[in-house]
Amino acid sequence: MQDWHMHHYLPTQRGKHSPQTITVTGQGTVTVKPDTVIITLGIRTEHTNVREALSENAQRAGVMIQALKAIGVHEEDIDTASFSIYPKYNYTNGISVLVSYEVEHIFDITVRDTKTVGNIYETAVANGANIARHIQFKLANEQPYYQQALAIAVKNAKEKAFVIAHTLGLPLHDIPIQIKEESLAPTLSPSLPSTVVLAEQQTAPPIQTQDIIISAVAQAIFTY
């Protein structure tokens, strides 16, 4: 998919003995499906005794990790994103009373086959996970797609220059005297922002991958 944006440009003169130039900016866009997904989910436990909360969390995390490995997730693709212990208080008549401790262990799981995302959610929930946070869609290697977008951008810049030259009846030279790449970060699908608490008996809904847009901009100066 290509997306070109037209702008208005005017020929410029740099002095009596300087070459007369036309400066144009071309843009190229490539839309691709992600091949990598980062799932952020984890386990939240609560107990009046902090050691019990920690113990239960560790036990459930171990079960979840083993279950994920059993369906093909590699251990190096399961990383701790955060680990927290929160004391919880009740406030009565201005007095705070410690009632429990909440332990939360959050993992980033890298999924290299996007078709398995739903099964990974389902397996994690069935084996201890009770909180899900973000899901991010990525490309393992965006360079080939960026190079495609850059080639489109350069071609787009040249076409714009020739449109301007033809309109004004100018003898444009084919090769630009200067070309400048302006890098753009890929537009990734947004993460799901809110925390979702998952019931243990609930299966995850089907996950639909979102497109990633790779854009490139090239500025070129042609003489005539």
N, CA, C and O of each residue as an XYZ file, in Angstrom:
896
protein
N       0.837     -1.185      0.000
C       0.000      0.000      0.000
C       0.874      1.238      0.000
O       1.780      1.354      0.826
N       0.620      2.165     -0.912
C       1.414      3.365     -1.017
C       0.547      4.574     -0.728
O      -0.611      4.641     -1.140
N       1.119      5.520     -0.020
C       0.382      6.722      0.347
C       1.280      7.908      0.099
O       2.233      8.120      0.848
N       0.997      8.714     -0.964
C       1.816      9.855     -1.310
C       1.087     11.122     -0.954
O      -0.111     11.247     -1.207
N       1.788     12.053     -0.376
C       1.216     13.339      0.006
C       1.849     14.434     -0.835
O       3.070     14.588     -0.825
N       1.036     15.203     -1.567
C       1.547     16.259     -2.417
C       1.663     17.559     -1.632
O       0.818     17.867     -0.792
N       2.714     18.314     -1.914
C       2.921     19.619     -1.313
C       3.200     20.609     -2.437
O       3.457     20.203     -3.569
N       3.151     21.881     -2.141
C       3.453     22.916     -3.120
C       4.899     23.344     -2.970
O       5.357     23.629     -1.863
N       5.624     23.390     -4.087
C       7.010     23.812     -4.085
C       7.219     24.806     -5.222
O       6.515     24.739     -6.230
N       8.142     25.697     -5.087
C       8.459     26.680     -6.112
C       9.930     26.596     -6.467
O      10.755     26.331     -5.593
N      10.289     26.819     -7.748
C      11.702     26.873     -8.106
C      12.380     28.012     -7.369
O      11.768     29.044     -7.097
N      13.651     27.814     -7.050
C      14.404     28.863     -6.361
C      15.632     29.213     -7.176
O      16.168     28.378     -7.905
N      16.067     30.444     -7.046
C      17.288     30.891     -7.681
C      18.280     31.297     -6.600
O      17.930     32.000     -5.652
N      19.532     30.842     -6.756
C      20.521     31.078     -5.712
C      21.550     32.135     -6.132
O      22.616     32.236     -5.526
N      21.241     32.894     -7.133
C      22.192     33.915     -7.586
C      22.446     33.782     -9.065
O      22.052     32.796     -9.688
N      23.092     34.756     -9.618
C      23.264     34.828    -11.065
C      24.042     33.642    -11.614
O      23.699     33.118    -12.674
N      25.082     33.212    -10.912
C      25.939     32.156    -11.423
C      25.690     30.810    -10.729
O      26.372     29.832    -11.035
N      24.746     30.744     -9.820
C      24.434     29.499     -9.126
C      23.379     28.723     -9.908
O      22.571     29.321    -10.618
N      23.380     27.396     -9.784
C      22.343     26.622    -10.482
C      20.960     26.953     -9.937
O      20.776     27.206     -8.746
N      20.016     26.941    -10.835
C      18.629     27.157    -10.428
C      18.049     25.805    -10.030
O      18.259     24.805    -10.718
N      17.332     25.779     -8.936
C      16.933     24.493     -8.361
C      15.443     24.422     -8.066
O      14.747     25.429     -7.934
N      14.997     23.188     -7.971
C      13.657     22.857     -7.466
C      13.862     21.882     -6.310
O      14.533     20.861     -6.461
N      13.284     22.202     -5.165
C      13.389     21.331     -3.985
C      12.045     20.665     -3.736
O      11.017     21.337     -3.651
N      12.057     19.360     -3.620
C      10.817     18.601     -3.415
C      11.011     17.608     -2.269
O      12.132     17.215     -1.946
N       9.915     17.224     -1.678
C       9.930     16.202     -0.633
C       8.970     15.084     -1.021
O       7.787     15.322     -1.260
N       9.491     13.868     -1.081
C       8.664     12.715     -1.416
C       8.416     11.858     -0.196
O       9.252     11.779      0.705
N       7.271     11.221     -0.174
C       6.946     10.336      0.950
C       6.483      8.995      0.425
O       5.722      8.918     -0.540
N       6.950      7.939      1.069
C       6.523      6.587      0.740
C       6.051      5.864      1.977
O       6.618      6.025      3.057
N       5.013      5.066      1.821
C       4.438      4.346      2.954
C       4.200      2.890      2.584
O       3.691      2.587      1.505
N       4.573      1.994      3.487
C       4.331      0.568      3.318
C       3.554      0.079      4.533
O       3.935      0.363      5.669
N       2.479     -0.646      4.305
C       1.667     -1.187      5.398
C       1.872     -2.698      5.468
O       1.691     -3.405      4.477
N       2.248     -3.185      6.646
C       2.555     -4.607      6.796
C       1.886     -5.166      8.050
O       1.535     -4.436      8.977
N       1.726     -6.475      8.041
C       1.213     -7.170      9.218
C       2.362     -7.467     10.178
O       3.455     -7.812      9.729
N       2.145     -7.342     11.472
C       3.216     -7.654     12.434
C       3.535     -9.138     12.438
O       2.681     -9.973     12.143
N       4.781     -9.454     12.777
C       5.166    -10.857     12.905
C       5.568    -11.215     14.336
O       5.922    -12.360     14.618
N       5.513    -10.235     15.233
C       5.887    -10.458     16.629
C       4.889     -9.733     17.527
O       4.478     -8.611     17.230
N       4.506    -10.373     18.619
C       3.569     -9.782     19.568
C       4.184     -9.862     20.964
O       4.723    -10.896     21.358
N       4.097     -8.764     21.699
C       4.535     -8.751     23.103
C       3.287     -8.694     23.974
O       2.533     -7.722     23.939
N       3.084     -9.741     24.750
C       1.942     -9.817     25.670
C       2.444     -9.495     27.076
O       3.439    -10.059     27.531
N       1.762     -8.601     27.745
C       2.107     -8.283     29.135
C       0.965     -8.751     30.034
O      -0.146     -8.225     29.973
N       1.255     -9.742     30.865
C       0.252    -10.277     31.796
C       0.962    -10.771     33.047
O       2.191    -10.807     33.106
N       0.181    -11.147     34.035
C       0.833    -11.582     35.264
C      -0.114    -12.112     36.302
O      -1.258    -12.468     36.019
N       0.399    -12.156     37.527
C      -0.301    -12.797     38.639
C      -0.346    -11.846     39.818
O       0.668    -11.276     40.219
N      -1.532    -11.688     40.361
C      -1.724    -10.857     41.547
C      -2.259    -11.742     42.663
O      -3.262    -12.434     42.487
N      -1.592    -11.720     43.806
C      -2.048    -12.477     44.976
C      -2.150    -11.539     46.170
O      -1.493    -10.499     46.213
N      -2.983    -11.917     47.144
C      -3.191    -11.074     48.321
C      -3.354    -11.957     49.554
O      -4.031    -12.985     49.518
N      -2.718    -11.532     50.646
C      -2.821    -12.296     51.895
C      -2.508    -11.364     53.050
O      -1.794    -10.374     52.887
N      -3.044    -11.684     54.212
C      -2.751    -10.874     55.397
C      -1.284    -11.005     55.803
O      -0.727    -10.120     56.452
N      -0.670    -12.116     55.413
C       0.738    -12.356     55.699
C       1.541    -12.184     54.402
O       1.239    -12.830     53.399
N       2.555    -11.320     54.417
C       3.297    -11.023     53.195
C       4.017    -12.248     52.660
O       4.126    -12.424     51.446
N       4.518    -13.112     53.568
C       5.209    -14.316     53.109
C       4.245    -15.249     52.371
O       4.620    -15.887     51.387
N       3.019    -15.322     52.849
C       2.026    -16.171     52.176
C       1.675    -15.610     50.805
O       1.511    -16.359     49.842
N       1.561    -14.293     50.723
C       1.257    -13.661     49.434
C       2.386    -13.922     48.445
O       2.131    -14.225     47.279
N       3.630    -13.806     48.899
C       4.791    -14.066     48.048
C       4.860    -15.529     47.628
O       5.123    -15.842     46.467
N       4.622    -16.417     48.587
C       4.707    -17.844     48.308
C       3.670    -18.270     47.273
O       3.981    -19.005     46.335
N       2.442    -17.804     47.453
C       1.383    -18.164     46.510
C       1.689    -17.605     45.120
O       1.471    -18.275     44.111
N       2.192    -16.380     45.081
C       2.497    -15.768     43.791
C       3.585    -16.552     43.074
O       3.469    -16.839     41.882
N       4.638    -16.896     43.798
C       5.738    -17.642     43.196
C       5.285    -19.003     42.688
O       5.706    -19.450     41.621
N       4.417    -19.661     43.465
C       3.933    -20.976     43.058
C       3.106    -20.879     41.786
O       3.278    -21.680     40.867
N       2.205    -19.896     41.730
C       1.357    -19.729     40.548
C       2.172    -19.306     39.337
O       1.895    -19.738     38.217
N       3.181    -18.459     39.557
C       4.036    -18.038     38.445
C       4.793    -19.233     37.862
O       4.918    -19.366     36.644
N       5.290    -20.091     38.737
C       6.001    -21.276     38.262
C       5.117    -22.185     37.435
O       5.541    -22.697     36.399
N       3.887    -22.387     37.888
C       2.938    -23.223     37.141
C       2.643    -22.599     35.775
O       2.613    -23.297     34.761
N       2.424    -21.278     35.756
C       2.103    -20.598     34.501
C       3.261    -20.708     33.513
O       3.047    -20.996     32.336
N       4.481    -20.480     33.984
C       5.645    -20.532     33.095
C       5.823    -21.935     32.511
O       6.096    -22.084     31.319
N       5.671    -22.952     33.341
C       5.800    -24.323     32.847
C       4.731    -24.639     31.808
O       5.008    -25.317     30.819
N       3.518    -24.153     32.026
C       2.429    -24.397     31.078
C       2.709    -23.701     29.748
O       2.436    -24.260     28.686
N       3.251    -22.490     29.801
C       3.581    -21.777     28.571
C       4.709    -22.469     27.817
O       4.675    -22.563     26.590
N       5.695    -22.947     28.542
C       6.795    -23.670     27.902
C       6.284    -24.955     27.255
O       6.792    -25.381     26.217
N       5.284    -25.564     27.868
C       4.740    -26.815     27.335
C       4.033    -26.609     25.992
O       3.930    -27.548     25.202
N       3.550    -25.402     25.728
C       2.891    -25.152     24.438
C       3.830    -24.447     23.454
O       3.390    -23.949     22.418
N       5.123    -24.408     23.782
C       6.092    -23.944     22.806
C       6.702    -22.583     23.029
O       7.495    -22.128     22.205
N       6.353    -21.903     24.137
C       6.972    -20.615     24.417
C       8.353    -20.861     25.007
O       8.494    -21.609     25.974
N       9.372    -20.234     24.429
C      10.729    -20.434     24.928
C      10.949    -19.634     26.211
O      10.398    -18.548     26.390
N      11.765    -20.199     27.095
C      12.005    -19.556     28.386
C      12.606    -18.163     28.227
O      12.306    -17.262     29.010
N      13.465    -17.984     27.199
C      14.082    -16.671     26.992
C      13.082    -15.634     26.479
O      13.392    -14.443     26.439
N      11.894    -16.077     26.090
C      10.852    -15.156     25.637
C       9.875    -14.791     26.749
O       8.866    -14.133     26.493
N      10.160    -15.208     27.970
C       9.345    -14.859     29.137
C      10.219    -14.038     30.073
O      11.149    -14.568     30.681
N       9.930    -12.767     30.192
C      10.752    -11.859     30.991
C       9.900    -11.154     32.046
O       8.743    -10.814     31.798
N      10.481    -10.943     33.213
C       9.799    -10.164     34.241
C       9.783     -8.697     33.847
O      10.832     -8.098     33.613
N       8.590     -8.123     33.775
C       8.452     -6.694     33.474
C       8.439     -5.872     34.748
O       8.988     -4.771     34.783
N       7.809     -6.400     35.806
C       7.792     -5.709     37.099
C       7.412     -6.699     38.194
O       6.745     -7.706     37.959
N       7.866     -6.369     39.401
C       7.510     -7.169     40.581
C       7.272     -6.201     41.726
O       8.147     -5.406     42.066
N       6.079     -6.268     42.325
C       5.701     -5.270     43.330
C       5.028     -5.918     44.531
O       4.349     -6.938     44.421
N       5.243     -5.288     45.684
C       4.529     -5.655     46.919
C       3.862     -4.393     47.443
O       4.522     -3.383     47.688
N       2.537     -4.465     47.615
C       1.794     -3.303     48.081
C       1.111     -3.626     49.412
O       0.344     -4.587     49.477
N       1.361     -2.863     50.466
C       0.543     -2.993     51.677
C      -0.813     -2.327     51.435
O      -0.888     -1.268     50.812
N      -1.865     -2.945     51.923
C      -3.212     -2.388     51.742
C      -3.778     -2.009     53.109
O      -3.659     -2.764     54.074
N      -4.391     -0.838     53.175
C      -4.880     -0.308     54.441
C      -6.372     -0.027     54.352
O      -6.914      0.256     53.283
N      -7.010     -0.113     55.497
C      -8.368      0.406     55.673
C      -8.282      1.671     56.511
O      -7.502      1.742     57.461
N      -9.074      2.655     56.162
C      -9.065      3.917     56.895
C     -10.416      4.102     57.579
O     -11.459      4.162     56.926
N     -10.375      4.189     58.903
C     -11.588      4.382     59.698
C     -11.350      5.496     60.702
O     -10.442      5.428     61.531
N     -12.190      6.530     60.608
C     -12.074      7.681     61.517
C     -10.658      8.266     61.523
O     -10.131      8.658     62.564
N     -10.063      8.312     60.330
C      -8.737      8.905     60.204
C      -7.606      8.010     60.636
O      -6.450      8.435     60.641
N      -7.914      6.761     61.004
C      -6.878      5.833     61.451
C      -6.688      4.756     60.383
O      -7.654      4.140     59.933
N      -5.436      4.536     59.983
C      -5.147      3.514     58.978
C      -4.770      2.203     59.653
O      -3.989      2.173     60.604
N      -5.333      1.140     59.145
C      -5.065     -0.193     59.680
C      -4.600     -1.089     58.529
O      -5.302     -1.226     57.527
N      -3.429     -1.694     58.670
C      -2.913     -2.602     57.650
C      -3.765     -3.866     57.631
O      -3.923     -4.534     58.653
N      -4.312     -4.188     56.463
C      -5.202     -5.348     56.377
C      -4.615     -6.497     55.560
O      -4.947     -7.657     55.804
N      -3.747     -6.189     54.594
C      -3.213     -7.277     53.772
C      -2.035     -6.771     52.944
O      -1.706     -5.585     52.938
N      -1.423     -7.714     52.254
C      -0.351     -7.389     51.310
C      -0.740     -7.937     49.934
O      -1.252     -9.049     49.807
N      -0.485     -7.140     48.937
C      -0.771     -7.540     47.556
C       0.557     -7.670     46.806
O       1.365     -6.741     46.788
N       0.768     -8.814     46.199
C       1.983     -9.071     45.417
C       1.584     -9.200     43.952
O       0.629     -9.898     43.611
N       2.332     -8.516     43.098
C       2.017     -8.523     41.674
C       3.296     -8.796     40.878
O       4.282     -8.068     40.994
N       3.262     -9.843     40.081
C       4.398    -10.216     39.230
C       3.923    -10.152     37.785
O       3.052    -10.918     37.373
N       4.509     -9.218     37.010
C       4.081     -8.995     35.633
C       5.173     -9.473     34.683
O       6.356     -9.214     34.902
N       4.765    -10.174     33.627
C       5.690    -10.736     32.651
C       5.436    -10.148     31.262
O       4.298     -9.859     30.894
N       6.512     -9.978     30.505
C       6.427     -9.714     29.070
C       6.703    -11.026     28.343
O       7.749    -11.645     28.535
N       5.762    -11.438     27.513
C       5.910    -12.691     26.775
C       6.011    -12.358     25.292
O       5.086    -11.793     24.709
N       7.132    -12.709     24.695
C       7.348    -12.459     23.272
C       6.806    -13.635     22.468
O       7.212    -14.781     22.663
N       5.892    -13.331     21.572
C       5.240    -14.363     20.760
C       5.684    -14.171     19.317
O       5.457    -13.110     18.736
N       6.314    -15.182     18.735
C       6.857    -15.068     17.385
C       5.957    -15.704     16.321
O       6.287    -15.705     15.135
N       4.843    -16.234     16.753
C       3.823    -16.732     15.823
C       2.507    -16.097     16.248
O       1.896    -16.515     17.231
N       2.070    -15.080     15.499
C       0.914    -14.295     15.929
C      -0.357    -15.131     16.017
O      -1.293    -14.748     16.719
N      -0.411    -16.270     15.316
C      -1.613    -17.108     15.356
C      -1.789    -17.789     16.709
O      -2.875    -18.287     17.006
N      -0.743    -17.820     17.534
C      -0.830    -18.532     18.814
C      -1.178    -17.608     19.986
O      -1.266    -18.066     21.125
N      -1.376    -16.318     19.719
C      -1.594    -15.359     20.807
C      -2.801    -15.744     21.670
O      -2.711    -15.744     22.897
N      -3.925    -16.069     21.033
C      -5.118    -16.436     21.793
C      -4.888    -17.647     22.673
O      -5.343    -17.678     23.816
N      -4.184    -18.651     22.152
C      -3.904    -19.859     22.919
C      -2.986    -19.564     24.098
O      -3.123    -20.169     25.161
N      -2.050    -18.632     23.913
C      -1.147    -18.275     25.011
C      -1.917    -17.594     26.131
O      -1.702    -17.897     27.305
N      -2.818    -16.674     25.778
C      -3.666    -16.054     26.800
C      -4.470    -17.113     27.542
O      -4.521    -17.120     28.772
N      -5.086    -17.991     26.796
C      -5.943    -19.004     27.416
C      -5.140    -19.901     28.350
O      -5.587    -20.220     29.452
N      -3.953    -20.305     27.904
C      -3.106    -21.170     28.724
C      -2.638    -20.455     29.990
O      -2.639    -21.033     31.077
N      -2.238    -19.190     29.836
C      -1.759    -18.429     30.991
C      -2.858    -18.275     32.037
O      -2.619    -18.455     33.231
N      -4.062    -17.940     31.581
C      -5.178    -17.742     32.512
C      -5.562    -19.056     33.194
O      -5.862    -19.082     34.388
N      -5.550    -20.135     32.430
C      -5.904    -21.437     32.998
C      -4.871    -21.920     34.007
O      -5.140    -22.834     34.787
N      -3.686    -21.307     33.992
C      -2.606    -21.778     34.868
C      -2.069    -20.690     35.787
O      -0.881    -20.667     36.109
N      -2.964    -19.776     36.212
C      -2.586    -18.860     37.282
C      -2.639    -17.386     36.982
O      -2.779    -16.589     37.910
N      -2.532    -16.978     35.720
C      -2.562    -15.545     35.410
C      -3.946    -14.977     35.689
O      -4.952    -15.587     35.325
N      -4.003    -13.830     36.323
C      -5.300    -13.202     36.594
C      -5.299    -11.704     36.291
O      -6.235    -10.996     36.664
N      -4.253    -11.219     35.616
C      -4.215     -9.818     35.241
C      -3.492     -9.696     33.896
O      -2.449    -10.316     33.688
N      -4.052     -8.896     32.989
C      -3.438     -8.641     31.682
C      -3.341     -7.140     31.485
O      -4.241     -6.393     31.869
N      -2.259     -6.712     30.893
C      -2.059     -5.278     30.703
C      -1.963     -4.916     29.228
O      -2.976     -4.590     28.610
N      -0.767     -4.967     28.649
C      -0.603     -4.467     27.289
C      -0.435     -5.605     26.296
O      -0.038     -6.717     26.642
N      -0.755     -5.281     25.046
C      -0.387     -6.143     23.941
C       0.169     -5.231     22.854
O      -0.479     -4.263     22.456
N       1.372     -5.544     22.375
C       2.045     -4.713     21.387
C       2.360     -5.541     20.152
O       2.810     -6.683     20.250
N       2.118     -4.950     18.995
C       2.413     -5.611     17.725
C       3.682     -4.995     17.139
O       3.821     -3.773     17.079
N       4.611     -5.861     16.705
C       5.909     -5.378     16.241
C       6.364     -6.169     15.018
O       5.757     -7.166     14.625
N       7.458     -5.680     14.435
C       8.155     -6.407     13.384
C       9.514     -6.840     13.917
O      10.220     -6.045     14.536
N       9.880     -8.084     13.682
C      11.192     -8.554     14.113
C      12.288     -7.813     13.359
O      13.344     -7.524     13.921
N      12.043     -7.504     12.091
C      13.015     -6.773     11.273
C      12.248     -5.831     10.348
O      11.644     -6.268      9.369
N      12.275     -4.551     10.659
C      11.531     -3.586      9.858
C      12.339     -3.029      8.686
O      11.785     -2.348      7.824
N      13.658     -3.315      8.646
C      14.510     -2.695      7.629
C      14.071     -2.961      6.185
O      14.038     -2.018      5.395
N      13.734     -4.195      5.804
C      13.311     -4.418      4.411
C      12.095     -3.571      4.030
O      12.002     -3.080      2.905
N      11.174     -3.404      4.962
C       9.971     -2.620      4.674
C      10.297     -1.129      4.615
O       9.735     -0.390      3.807
N      11.216     -0.698      5.486
C      11.618      0.702      5.440
C      12.321      1.016      4.126
O      12.118      2.086      3.553
N      13.140      0.097      3.651
C      13.824      0.313      2.383
C      12.829      0.410      1.222
O      13.028      1.194      0.294
N      11.768     -0.385      1.278
C      10.709     -0.268      0.270
C      10.067      1.115      0.333
O       9.852      1.755     -0.696
N       9.765      1.566      1.541
C       9.137      2.883      1.702
C      10.067      3.992      1.221
O       9.616      4.966      0.618
N      11.367      3.846      1.486
C      12.336      4.867      1.065
C      12.423      4.925     -0.458
O      12.489      6.011     -1.034
N      12.425      3.765     -1.113
C      12.459      3.737     -2.572
C      11.232      4.436     -3.149
O      11.334      5.165     -4.136
N      10.087      4.215     -2.539
C       8.858      4.890     -2.986
C       8.980      6.393     -2.783
O       8.557      7.178     -3.631
N       9.564      6.793     -1.647
C       9.704      8.220     -1.350
C      10.614      8.911     -2.363
O      10.315     10.019     -2.810
N      11.721      8.268     -2.728
C      12.642      8.848     -3.708
C      11.953      8.979     -5.062
O      12.069     10.011     -5.722
N      11.241      7.942     -5.475
C      10.509      7.979     -6.744
C       9.450      9.077     -6.709
O       9.254      9.792     -7.692
N       8.774      9.204     -5.579
C       7.739     10.223     -5.416
C       8.326     11.627     -5.530
O       7.725     12.509     -6.142
N       9.518     11.832     -4.929
C      10.178     13.140     -5.009
C      10.525     13.475     -6.459
O      10.317     14.602     -6.909
N      11.053     12.492     -7.184
C      11.429     12.728     -8.575
C      10.198     13.057     -9.416
O      10.239     13.951    -10.261
N       9.109     12.338     -9.185
C       7.880     12.593     -9.947
C       7.352     13.995     -9.674
O       6.882     14.672    -10.588
N       7.426     14.429     -8.431
C       6.968     15.779     -8.092
C       7.811     16.831     -8.808
O       7.288     17.805     -9.350
N       9.131     16.612     -8.799
C      10.014     17.575     -9.452
C       9.699     17.678    -10.942
O       9.697     18.778    -11.495
N       9.434     16.555    -11.595
C       9.136     16.573    -13.019
C       7.771     17.204    -13.302
O       7.588     17.851    -14.334
N       6.819     17.019    -12.394
C       5.516     17.687    -12.562
C       5.698     19.199    -12.530
O       5.141     19.918    -13.360
N       6.487     19.677    -11.562
C       6.726     21.122    -11.449
C       7.466     21.640    -12.673
O       7.101     22.673    -13.236
N       8.514     20.918    -13.088
C       9.300     21.355    -14.234
C       8.460     21.361    -15.510
O       8.539     22.298    -16.305
N       7.655     20.314    -15.704
C       6.818     20.237    -16.901
C       5.793     21.375    -16.911
O       5.536     21.988    -17.947
N       5.221     21.642    -15.749
C       4.222     22.712    -15.669
C       4.816     24.062    -16.039
O       4.160     24.880    -16.684
N       6.055     24.291    -15.631
C       6.711     25.578    -15.885
C       7.581     25.576    -17.141
O       8.190     26.593    -17.474
N       7.644     24.435    -17.841
C       8.432     24.367    -19.050
C       9.933     24.451    -18.802
O      10.660     25.076    -19.574
N      10.396     23.820    -17.723
C      11.810     23.891    -17.361
C      12.539     22.608    -17.776
O      11.956     21.527    -17.693
N      13.789     22.701    -18.217
C      14.573     21.526    -18.641
C      15.234     20.848    -17.444
O      16.433     21.014    -17.218
N      14.479     20.110    -16.701
C      14.981     19.525    -15.444
C      16.011     18.429    -15.714
O      15.831     17.603    -16.609
N      17.103     18.432    -14.923
C      18.083     17.356    -14.979
C      17.564     16.133    -14.206
O      16.924     16.266    -13.163
N      17.856     14.945    -14.742
C      17.291     13.716    -14.163
C      17.808     13.409    -12.761
O      17.062     12.912    -11.916
N      19.074     13.703    -12.515
C      19.714     13.301    -11.255
C      19.747     14.495    -10.299
O      20.223     15.567    -10.673
N      19.248     14.326     -9.070
C      19.286     15.446     -8.117
C      20.714     15.753     -7.685
O      21.561     14.862     -7.631
N      20.973     17.021     -7.380
C      22.299     17.386     -6.872
C      22.410     17.101     -5.380
O      23.513     17.049     -4.836
N      21.281     16.917     -4.724
C      21.304     16.590     -3.297
C      20.044     15.824     -2.956
O      18.955     16.144     -3.433
N      20.207     14.798     -2.117
C      19.043     14.059     -1.630
C      19.267     13.747     -0.159
O      20.356     13.336      0.243
N      18.240     13.944      0.624
C      18.359     13.797      2.077
C      17.245     12.897      2.590
O      16.062     13.131      2.340
N      17.657     11.863      3.313
C      16.697     10.955      3.949
C      16.244     11.540      5.279
O      17.063     11.991      6.080
N      14.949     11.530      5.504
C      14.411     11.992      6.787
C      13.716     10.807      7.442
O      12.608     10.432      7.059
N      14.376     10.229      8.424
C      13.856      9.011      9.045
C      12.586      9.281      9.832
O      12.437     10.325     10.468
N      11.676      8.319      9.776
C      10.455      8.372     10.565
C      10.338      7.076     11.349
O      10.630      6.000     10.827
N       9.918      7.176     12.580
C       9.691      5.975     13.375
C       8.458      5.260     12.849
O       7.507      5.912     12.417
N       8.456      3.915     12.875
C       7.268      3.199     12.415
C       6.066      3.506     13.295
O       6.190      3.671     14.508
N       4.911      3.580     12.666
C       3.679      3.796     13.418
C       3.156      2.437     13.842
O       2.632      1.674     13.030
N       3.306      2.148     15.116
C       2.885      0.856     15.638
C       1.473      0.942     16.176
O       1.014      2.002     16.601
N       0.797     -0.185     16.150
C      -0.530     -0.217     16.748
C      -0.422      0.088     18.233
O       0.511     -0.380     18.885
N      -1.352      0.860     18.784
C      -1.257      1.230     20.192
C      -1.472      0.043     21.113
O      -2.227     -0.878     20.801
N      -0.792      0.080     22.257
C      -1.013     -0.947     23.269
C      -2.386     -0.767     23.891
O      -2.936      0.334     23.913
N      -2.931     -1.867     24.395
C      -4.162     -1.757     25.156
C      -3.817     -1.117     26.492
O      -3.021     -1.689     27.236
N      -4.382      0.055     26.841
C      -3.850      0.838     27.941
C      -4.258      0.386     29.332
O      -3.505      0.589     30.285
N      -5.405     -0.209     29.471
C      -5.918     -0.408     30.821
C      -5.632     -1.812     31.328
O      -5.484     -2.754     30.550
N      -5.557     -1.931     32.638
C      -5.381     -3.224     33.267
C      -6.694     -4.002     33.209
O      -7.763     -3.456     33.485
N      -6.603     -5.269     32.851
C      -7.785     -6.117     32.768
C      -7.589     -7.281     33.728
O      -6.602     -8.011     33.628
N      -8.513     -7.457     34.649
C      -8.446     -8.581     35.579
C      -9.183     -9.750     34.956
O     -10.326     -9.610     34.520
N      -8.533    -10.899     34.914
C      -9.082    -12.059     34.237
C      -9.569    -13.085     35.255
O      -8.874    -13.402     36.220
N     -10.761    -13.590     35.025
C     -11.270    -14.677     35.858
C     -10.597    -15.974     35.433
O     -10.315    -16.164     34.250
N     -10.339    -16.856     36.367
C      -9.574    -18.056     36.064
C     -10.290    -18.968     35.080
O      -9.637    -19.686     34.322
N     -11.624    -18.955     35.078
C     -12.349    -19.844     34.192
C     -12.608    -19.218     32.832
O     -13.171    -19.865     31.949
N     -12.203    -17.967     32.653
C     -12.501    -17.252     31.420
C     -11.419    -17.484     30.381
O     -10.231    -17.404     30.693
N     -11.824    -17.774     29.135
C     -10.853    -17.895     28.064
C     -10.675    -16.546     27.394
O     -11.597    -15.731     27.357
N      -9.469    -16.315     26.860
C      -9.171    -15.027     26.237
C      -9.906    -14.915     24.916
O     -10.074    -15.914     24.218
N     -10.351    -13.710     24.558
C     -11.007    -13.507     23.263
C     -10.000    -13.609     22.132
O      -8.799    -13.467     22.362
N     -10.472    -13.855     20.901
C      -9.543    -13.891     19.760
C      -8.834    -12.551     19.620
O      -9.452    -11.497     19.773
N      -7.535    -12.594     19.331
C      -6.742    -11.377     19.178
C      -6.562    -11.091     17.686
O      -6.038    -11.926     16.948
N      -6.995     -9.921     17.253
C      -6.846     -9.514     15.863
C      -5.614     -8.615     15.729
O      -5.536     -7.565     16.366
N      -4.663     -9.028     14.906
C      -3.460     -8.222     14.734
C      -3.784     -6.937     13.982
O      -4.669     -6.906     13.128
N      -3.058     -5.892     14.311
C      -3.245     -4.593     13.687
C      -2.044     -4.271     12.807
O      -0.920     -4.689     13.084
N      -2.308     -3.516     11.736
C      -1.254     -3.197     10.782
C      -0.204     -2.269     11.389
O      -0.479     -1.497     12.307
N       1.001     -2.374     10.845
C       2.087     -1.455     11.173
C       2.395     -0.648      9.921
O       2.534     -1.206      8.832
N       2.500      0.663     10.080
C       2.755      1.549      8.951
C       4.206      2.017      9.008
O       4.630      2.644      9.979
N       4.952      1.708      7.966
C       6.343      2.123      7.850
C       6.411      3.247      6.825
O       6.000      3.067      5.678
N       6.927      4.407      7.231
C       6.995      5.562      6.342
C       8.441      6.046      6.185
O       9.272      5.898      7.081
N       8.704      6.623      5.026
C      10.004      7.232      4.770
C       9.792      8.543      4.020
O       8.852      8.675      3.236
N      10.674      9.507      4.268
C      10.610     10.803      3.604
C      11.977     11.090      3.001
O      13.004     10.889      3.649
N      11.983     11.559      1.759
C      13.226     11.904      1.084
C      13.084     13.305      0.480
O      12.147     13.570     -0.273
N      14.006     14.184      0.809
C      14.039     15.531      0.232
C      15.104     15.554     -0.865
O      16.233     15.116     -0.648
N      14.741     16.065     -2.039
C      15.675     16.079     -3.167
C      15.718     17.478     -3.788
O      14.718     18.195     -3.824
N      16.914     17.843     -4.277
C      17.103     19.127     -4.961
C      17.553     18.838     -6.394
O      18.591     18.216     -6.620
N      16.753     19.301     -7.355
C      17.044     19.119     -8.772
C      17.437     20.457     -9.381
O      16.967     21.512     -8.955
N      18.296     20.397    -10.374
C      18.675     21.639    -11.093
C      18.018     21.654    -12.456
O      17.650     20.617    -13.008
N      17.879     22.868    -12.988
C      17.335     23.009    -14.347
C      18.059     24.143    -15.067
O      17.757     24.431    -16.225
